[in-house]
Amino acid sequence: MAKRKVYLDHGATTPLRKEVLDEMMPYLTNSFGNPSSIHSFGREARVAVEKARQQVADAIGASPNEIIFTSGGTEADNMAIQGVARALSSRGKHIITSAIEHHAVLDACQSLEKEGFSLTYLPVDKYGLVQLKDLEKAIRPETILVTIMFANNEIGTVQDVAGIGKICRSRGVYFNTDAVQAIGQLDVNVQEQNIDLLSMSAHKFYGPKGIGVLYKRQGVKLKPIIFGGGQERKFRPGTEYVAGIVGMGKAIELAVAEMETKTAKMRELRDYFVAGLLEIGGVTLNGHPQQRLPNNVNVSIHNAEGEALLLNLDMEGVAASSGSACTSGSLEPSHVLRAIGLKHEVAHGSLRLTLGKDTEREDIDYTLKVLKPIVARLRKITGTLVRE
Ligand SMILES: *Cc1c(COP(=O)(O)O)cnc(C)c1O
């Protein structure tokens, strides 16, 4: 079999769609106006930005005036958490999150902890699920925010977001969710799921990098974290990245329109892939077997080292990730794998393989074919080391 190029790291980023690039092109060339300018160039850009705002709002059941464009998921996460903390600190200084959040959320929370806020990091079960009972017990009179991710970027586990939203609403606490991995893969509706704040990022659903959104329900109290002008209703000042915004609007429209067919195909391929991986032997699936992202496969390959697996797969043309992209390069096993109770040595042998809308069965077959001898070789080395 000829060497293929197989990209199985869609959880880290996705390629820009042709249709999205085509939509962006005019705003990278002739239509370069500043949306704040009142002349025709500016008005043209303004119209494009507002069209995209409507497209994003429609995709999640929001109104356009609840959409704030940001530079990506990380900034949106920070704006939500830091912004609520600054707006409501006189009412209370307690925030609840989970042990498996993305670093954008965890680090924002930790910085607040240093400023005197008190944080509760809810544990998760062995599948990565937050227990609603734990959440209910953790809410105190001084709790101002619950921030729990929609779906985990490493192990793919999807939380009971509607259940969490219902509890938060009934207890009068804001609910923020990092939905970066959910858009285009899961039903997201801020009304039905009682979501007050939500983050997303275009490059995770075939849009450009460097553009994201914070959804803020009308009336939710939020203070800006950067200052400088009137853009985005003063919540996110700075000249808009017009081409990126236009691309994001187009990308989310396509992602939602195609979600049913694309996710059905990915689910089937994912399960086929998992079955093939388990056949290798000494392999365990991480995350929830059903309640997981349609594109996410995360396995621990016992007695093999994750980084070595990655490098060997890369030499065969297969792009994957160990743990999470953000923790690759560091020797600490990921906080997510530790939170679901994996032992260090098992966590070290974990691989994340995330499919895309265009992944084919041949890609999976090729990956399984090249992975088997790699695992056997690495295990032989591990075995030697153990015996010595
Ligand atoms: C990728 C990702 C982010 C960060 O988004 P950027 O746009 O890359 O800053 C945040 N949260 C989750 C769950 C992600 O997967």
The ligand as an SDF file (V2000), in Angstrom:
LIG
                    3D

 15 15  0  0  0  0  0  0  0  0999 V2000
   -9.3270   24.5910   20.6610 C   0  0  0  0  0  0  0  0  0  0  0  0
  -10.0620   24.7800   21.9320 C   0  0  0  0  0  0  0  0  0  0  0  0
  -10.0210   26.0090   22.6200 C   0  0  0  0  0  0  0  0  0  0  0  0
   -9.1630   27.1590   22.1560 C   0  0  0  0  0  0  0  0  0  0  0  0
   -9.6630   27.7810   21.0120 O   0  0  0  0  0  0  0  0  0  0  0  0
   -8.6660   28.7430   20.1680 P   0  0  0  0  0  0  0  0  0  0  0  0
   -9.5590   29.3670   19.1480 O   0  0  0  0  0  0  0  0  0  0  0  0
   -7.6640   27.8440   19.5610 O   0  0  0  0  0  0  0  0  0  0  0  0
   -8.1160   29.7280   21.1350 O   0  0  0  0  0  0  0  0  0  0  0  0
  -10.7500   26.1380   23.7780 C   0  0  0  0  0  0  0  0  0  0  0  0
  -11.4890   25.1190   24.2440 N   0  0  0  0  0  0  0  0  0  0  0  0
  -11.5680   23.9310   23.6190 C   0  0  0  0  0  0  0  0  0  0  0  0
  -12.4150   22.8520   24.1940 C   0  0  0  0  0  0  0  0  0  0  0  0
  -10.8520   23.7240   22.4580 C   0  0  0  0  0  0  0  0  0  0  0  0
  -10.9090   22.5360   21.8510 O   0  0  0  0  0  0  0  0  0  0  0  0
  1  2  1  0
  2  3  1  0
  2 14  2  0
  3  4  1  0
  3 10  2  0
  4  5  1  0
  5  6  1  0
  6  7  2  0
  6  8  1  0
  6  9  1  0
 10 11  1  0
 11 12  2  0
 12 13  1  0
 12 14  1  0
 14 15  1  0
M  END
$$$$
